[in-house]
Amino acid sequence: MDYIEAWEKLNEKKDKQQAVMLHSFKNPYGFRININHPMVTKKWEAFKKKNNIGKYDMTDDLRDEFEKQFMKSRYYQKLVAAEKEKYGPAYDYIYEPLLNKAVWKWVTI
């Protein structure tokens, strides 16, 4: 299966709804987690409530803290496993550029 076939398989959804991916791609601020994902939104709201963060009080540092905590959790690992199962071989084609970029970012810091 090549890259094009993987994307075609990903887009072959019976309900024709746009898939909401766990990770965000090409985020201009460098964030990796898609907080609009239905399973992430719950944790995002809980994080904001726990830290008393209002609608306009969020900072880049707090968002980064959320992402680091979230990516260390077992919940995140289960979501990644579910996405791997859902997309099959297409998952590697989709996330390879993201993972390489993340590895490069951590190496250069």
N, C-alpha and C positions, 0 to 999 in steps of 0.2 A: 504494500500500500504506500503510495507516495503522498506528498503534501496535499496535492489538489484533491485526491480521493478522500483523504482524511477530512478536509474541510467540507466536502460534499456530504460525507456521512454525517458530520456534525449538523449540517443544515437540513437534513432529511428528518424533520420532526413531523409527526402525524398531526399535532395540533397547530403547527406552523407558528408557534410563539417563539419569540426571540429568547434564546437561552441566556440565563443570567449566570455569568461565570464567577467563581469564587475570587479570582485575582483580577485586578484591573490592569489593563494594558495601555501603554502610552499615556500614563497619567502625568500631566505637566508638573505636578508637585512631587513626583517620585514615590507616591504611596502605592503599596502593592496589593492591599486587600480592598475588594469592592464592598463598601458598606451598604450598598443597595441590594446585596444578595439577601434573600429572605431569611436565611439561617444566620447571617452575620448581623443583620439589623438588630436582632434581639440582644445580642451581646454588646453591640455598640450602644444601644439605649441603656443597658444596665451599667456600662462603664461610665457613661455621662451622669447617670443618677448617683452612682457610688461616689463620684468625684465632685458632685455639685456643680456640674458644668451646664450653664444656660445655653440658650440658642446662639448667642454671639460671643461666648467665652472660650470657644475651642481655639487652640493654638496648634501649630505644626508639631511642636514638641509633645503635646498631649496625644495627638493623633498617632505619632510615631510610637509613643509609649503603649497605646492601645494595640497597635499592630504587633509590637514585640511580644506583649503578653498573650495576645490571641494566637500568634504563630507557635508559641511554646505549649499551648494547651492540647490536651487529648481531643477535645472537641474539633479543633482545626485538623488534626490528623485524620479523624473520622470523616470530615467533610472532603478532604483531599482523596481519601480512599474511595468515597462514594463517587466523586467526579471521575476518578480513574476507571471505575467500573462502568459508569454511565457512558463515557466517551470511548472507551476501549483504546485501541492503538492510536486513535486521533489525539488522545491526551498528550502523548509525548511530543507530537508535532506542534501542538498548541502552546505547551508550556516550556519547551526547550529554549526559545529565545528569552522568555521571562527569567528562567532559572539561570541562564548564562549571564544575563544582565545583573541579576542579584548577586551572583558569585563575584562578578567583576567589581561591583560596588563595594562589597565587604572586603575584598582583597586590597583595593586601592585606598581604603580609609586608614 
